[in-house]
Amino acid sequence: MTRRQRKSGAVAETLLDGTAHDATALASLLAAARTAGQPQEVAGLDAALAAFTTSGPLAPVPHPTAAPATPRTVAGRSVFIRAGILAGGGLLIGGAAYAAVGTTSSHPDERHKHQVVEQPSAPAGGELTTGATLVHHPAGSPAAKSTATKPPKTTSPKAHQPAPRGAPTSGVSGDRGHPKHPEHPKNSIRGDNKPPD
Amino acid sequence: MAADAAVGSIGLPAGRARFAAPATRYVAVPEDHRLLASLHAARSGDRLGFEAIYRSLAPKLLRYARVLVGQDAEDVAAEAWLQIVRDLRSFEGDWDAFRGWAARIVRNRALDQLRAVARRPVASAGAELLEDVIARDDTASAAAESISTVAALNLIASLPQDQAEAVLLRAVIGLDAKAAAEVLGKRAGAVRVAAHRGLKTLAQRLEQRSV
């Protein structure tokens, strides 16, 4: 910055501060712009005083409004988040359990498996073991008597129903074996279920 | 004349003093001390203290608003004073800080007003329109021997927006470069440069007027 620029800057600052003691046109212009207020320029004094009385420093402080629905404190937010996590976890576990139970009997093939394993056949004089193999006992034998008095271990209500007349003598009522694979090993039950010649 | 030589040294043409000399010269320090006491009293709820600061500051704020929004200046100033009264309880600072705080409120309300005018379909006197009106005005070429405060403000308002605000905040409201920069959201150096350029432009226009 040159000396002239410094000097011009200093003169401009004195003009802006109002400390320039000269009578230039520019100084007079700035002095006219900063003259004391005219009466019309303070015409809003009454309104300002009224506002000062009603809402000034001595006015009562308005009370805060009602508490918001969502917690704003850190502790409130923590409890809120924990409750949400617990609810979400419960729903997740419950949904998984329901899905595990529901899918075991929803698919036809899966239902077929369970019926084969759990439902006993109702052949006359026959006994369905848990291994899904049918063991024939002659009528009147002690084994036949013992099994005749025991209720079959099953969970399906269909197992309590007697086999309809004329129904095939497969192990399970209504069971047709594997529908798509006649040679499926599970369908061998049908052959084993035939009464001996 | 030494003063004219000094003005000419900064590039400002030395013109004749066509303006009426102010009756009272601007004296900063004693007035500021008195107004600072009035400000403390007003913050305590004293009506006389508030009246003193209103009588001192309201004309300056109104002139600043007039440069910003033109004929809507009184509405802007009234809204600004309502906010000043409402927030006076929370203000902390001296008289210089209070002037800057009040000027910032006026500027914000003026900008709100300009935005509202821009949304309004009917044309109104915003800052740009005010500049057009002033440009058509022959203030700079008037042959009057003296100039009123309004004419001086119109001449200042004919400057570019940043220069006009810088000159108003520094010369009329009495802020220093740092406080004016806080009001305008700029650096103090930028405000200082804008004010100096504004003074140079004003001096050139006054010189054209005197020729």
Chai-1 contact restraints between the chains, C-beta under 6 A:
chainA,res_idxA,chainB,res_idxB,connection_type,confidence,min_distance_angstrom,max_distance_angstrom,comment,restraint_id
A,K7,B,S9,contact,1.0,0.0,6.0,A-B,restraint_1
A,S8,B,S9,contact,1.0,0.0,6.0,A-B,restraint_2
A,S8,B,I10,contact,1.0,0.0,6.0,A-B,restraint_3
A,V11,B,A6,contact,1.0,0.0,6.0,A-B,restraint_4
A,V11,B,I10,contact,1.0,0.0,6.0,A-B,restraint_5
A,A12,B,I10,contact,1.0,0.0,6.0,A-B,restraint_6
A,A12,B,H196,contact,1.0,0.0,6.0,A-B,restraint_7
A,A12,B,L199,contact,1.0,0.0,6.0,A-B,restraint_8
A,L16,B,R170,contact,1.0,0.0,6.0,A-B,restraint_9
A,L16,B,A171,contact,1.0,0.0,6.0,A-B,restraint_10
A,L16,B,A195,contact,1.0,0.0,6.0,A-B,restraint_11
A,G18,B,Y26,contact,1.0,0.0,6.0,A-B,restraint_12
A,D22,B,A3,contact,1.0,0.0,6.0,A-B,restraint_13
A,A23,B,A17,contact,1.0,0.0,6.0,A-B,restraint_14
A,T24,B,A3,contact,1.0,0.0,6.0,A-B,restraint_15
A,T24,B,D4,contact,1.0,0.0,6.0,A-B,restraint_16
A,T24,B,V7,contact,1.0,0.0,6.0,A-B,restraint_17
A,A25,B,G15,contact,1.0,0.0,6.0,A-B,restraint_18
A,A25,B,A17,contact,1.0,0.0,6.0,A-B,restraint_19
A,A25,B,R18,contact,1.0,0.0,6.0,A-B,restraint_20
A,A25,B,L206,contact,1.0,0.0,6.0,A-B,restraint_21
A,L26,B,L202,contact,1.0,0.0,6.0,A-B,restraint_22
A,L26,B,A203,contact,1.0,0.0,6.0,A-B,restraint_23
A,S28,B,A17,contact,1.0,0.0,6.0,A-B,restraint_24
A,S28,B,F19,contact,1.0,0.0,6.0,A-B,restraint_25
A,L29,B,F19,contact,1.0,0.0,6.0,A-B,restraint_26
A,L29,B,A152,contact,1.0,0.0,6.0,A-B,restraint_27
A,L30,B,A171,contact,1.0,0.0,6.0,A-B,restraint_28
A,A31,B,P22,contact,1.0,0.0,6.0,A-B,restraint_29
A,A32,B,F19,contact,1.0,0.0,6.0,A-B,restraint_30
A,A32,B,I147,contact,1.0,0.0,6.0,A-B,restraint_31
A,A32,B,T149,contact,1.0,0.0,6.0,A-B,restraint_32
A,A32,B,A152,contact,1.0,0.0,6.0,A-B,restraint_33
A,A33,B,A152,contact,1.0,0.0,6.0,A-B,restraint_34
A,A33,B,L153,contact,1.0,0.0,6.0,A-B,restraint_35
A,A33,B,V172,contact,1.0,0.0,6.0,A-B,restraint_36
A,R34,B,V172,contact,1.0,0.0,6.0,A-B,restraint_37
A,T35,B,P22,contact,1.0,0.0,6.0,A-B,restraint_38
A,T35,B,T149,contact,1.0,0.0,6.0,A-B,restraint_39
A,G37,B,P59,contact,1.0,0.0,6.0,A-B,restraint_40
A,E41,B,P59,contact,1.0,0.0,6.0,A-B,restraint_41
A,E41,B,L62,contact,1.0,0.0,6.0,A-B,restraint_42
A,V42,B,R55,contact,1.0,0.0,6.0,A-B,restraint_43
A,V42,B,A58,contact,1.0,0.0,6.0,A-B,restraint_44
A,G44,B,A78,contact,1.0,0.0,6.0,A-B,restraint_45
A,L45,B,Y54,contact,1.0,0.0,6.0,A-B,restraint_46
A,A48,B,Y54,contact,1.0,0.0,6.0,A-B,restraint_47
A,A48,B,W81,contact,1.0,0.0,6.0,A-B,restraint_48
A,A51,B,L82,contact,1.0,0.0,6.0,A-B,restraint_49
A,A51,B,V85,contact,1.0,0.0,6.0,A-B,restraint_50
A,F52,B,F50,contact,1.0,0.0,6.0,A-B,restraint_51
A,F52,B,V85,contact,1.0,0.0,6.0,A-B,restraint_52
A,S55,B,V85,contact,1.0,0.0,6.0,A-B,restraint_53
A,S55,B,R86,contact,1.0,0.0,6.0,A-B,restraint_54
A,G56,B,V85,contact,1.0,0.0,6.0,A-B,restraint_55
A,P57,B,R43,contact,1.0,0.0,6.0,A-B,restraint_56
A,P57,B,G45,contact,1.0,0.0,6.0,A-B,restraint_57
A,P57,B,L88,contact,1.0,0.0,6.0,A-B,restraint_58
A,P57,B,R89,contact,1.0,0.0,6.0,A-B,restraint_59
A,L58,B,G45,contact,1.0,0.0,6.0,A-B,restraint_60
